[in-house]
């Protein structure tokens, strides 16, 4: 019985749409995060003096600290964007797929 359900799900166009949309979105967010993180690592490697420069004269906070904190915050934001879309569009597609598979059974 389960094999029949799995075959129905795998052959359903909504399942293929869900997989394609979810995969495309995950790759997009991953590439954004990788580019930002890789850019930060490149700054560390090629411009450590610039990152080590204090933000204001007389302070010990350098440019690298808010940039690093910004990257961490951005990772949380990108995770939230994915969760919001997963709980919205992706969940809707999943429920639609399950309704169709159950209806056909």
Secondary structure as a PSIPRED ss2 file (coil, helix, strand):
# PSIPRED VFORMAT (PSIPRED V4.0)

   1 X C   1.000  0.000  0.000
   2 X H   0.000  1.000  0.000
   3 X H   0.000  1.000  0.000
   4 X H   0.000  1.000  0.000
   5 X H   0.000  1.000  0.000
   6 X H   0.000  1.000  0.000
   7 X H   0.000  1.000  0.000
   8 X H   0.000  1.000  0.000
   9 X H   0.000  1.000  0.000
  10 X H   0.000  1.000  0.000
  11 X H   0.000  1.000  0.000
  12 X C   1.000  0.000  0.000
  13 X H   0.000  1.000  0.000
  14 X H   0.000  1.000  0.000
  15 X H   0.000  1.000  0.000
  16 X H   0.000  1.000  0.000
  17 X H   0.000  1.000  0.000
  18 X H   0.000  1.000  0.000
  19 X H   0.000  1.000  0.000
  20 X H   0.000  1.000  0.000
  21 X H   0.000  1.000  0.000
  22 X H   0.000  1.000  0.000
  23 X H   0.000  1.000  0.000
  24 X H   0.000  1.000  0.000
  25 X H   0.000  1.000  0.000
  26 X H   0.000  1.000  0.000
  27 X H   0.000  1.000  0.000
  28 X H   0.000  1.000  0.000
  29 X H   0.000  1.000  0.000
  30 X H   0.000  1.000  0.000
  31 X H   0.000  1.000  0.000
  32 X H   0.000  1.000  0.000
  33 X H   0.000  1.000  0.000
  34 X H   0.000  1.000  0.000
  35 X H   0.000  1.000  0.000
  36 X H   0.000  1.000  0.000
  37 X H   0.000  1.000  0.000
  38 X H   0.000  1.000  0.000
  39 X H   0.000  1.000  0.000
  40 X H   0.000  1.000  0.000
  41 X H   0.000  1.000  0.000
  42 X H   0.000  1.000  0.000
  43 X H   0.000  1.000  0.000
  44 X H   0.000  1.000  0.000
  45 X H   0.000  1.000  0.000
  46 X H   0.000  1.000  0.000
  47 X C   1.000  0.000  0.000
  48 X H   0.000  1.000  0.000
  49 X H   0.000  1.000  0.000
  50 X H   0.000  1.000  0.000
  51 X H   0.000  1.000  0.000
  52 X C   1.000  0.000  0.000
  53 X C   1.000  0.000  0.000
  54 X E   0.000  0.000  1.000
  55 X C   1.000  0.000  0.000
  56 X C   1.000  0.000  0.000
  57 X C   1.000  0.000  0.000
  58 X C   1.000  0.000  0.000
  59 X C   1.000  0.000  0.000
  60 X C   1.000  0.000  0.000
  61 X C   1.000  0.000  0.000
  62 X E   0.000  0.000  1.000
  63 X H   0.000  1.000  0.000
  64 X H   0.000  1.000  0.000
  65 X H   0.000  1.000  0.000
  66 X H   0.000  1.000  0.000
  67 X H   0.000  1.000  0.000
  68 X H   0.000  1.000  0.000
  69 X H   0.000  1.000  0.000
  70 X H   0.000  1.000  0.000
  71 X H   0.000  1.000  0.000
  72 X H   0.000  1.000  0.000
  73 X H   0.000  1.000  0.000
  74 X H   0.000  1.000  0.000
  75 X H   0.000  1.000  0.000
  76 X H   0.000  1.000  0.000
  77 X H   0.000  1.000  0.000
  78 X H   0.000  1.000  0.000
  79 X H   0.000  1.000  0.000
  80 X H   0.000  1.000  0.000
  81 X H   0.000  1.000  0.000
  82 X H   0.000  1.000  0.000
  83 X H   0.000  1.000  0.000
  84 X H   0.000  1.000  0.000
  85 X H   0.000  1.000  0.000
  86 X H   0.000  1.000  0.000
  87 X H   0.000  1.000  0.000
  88 X H   0.000  1.000  0.000
  89 X H   0.000  1.000  0.000
  90 X H   0.000  1.000  0.000
  91 X H   0.000  1.000  0.000
  92 X H   0.000  1.000  0.000
  93 X H   0.000  1.000  0.000
  94 X H   0.000  1.000  0.000
  95 X H   0.000  1.000  0.000
  96 X H   0.000  1.000  0.000
  97 X H   0.000  1.000  0.000
  98 X H   0.000  1.000  0.000
  99 X H   0.000  1.000  0.000
 100 X H   0.000  1.000  0.000
 101 X H   0.000  1.000  0.000
 102 X H   0.000  1.000  0.000
 103 X H   0.000  1.000  0.000
 104 X H   0.000  1.000  0.000
 105 X C   1.000  0.000  0.000
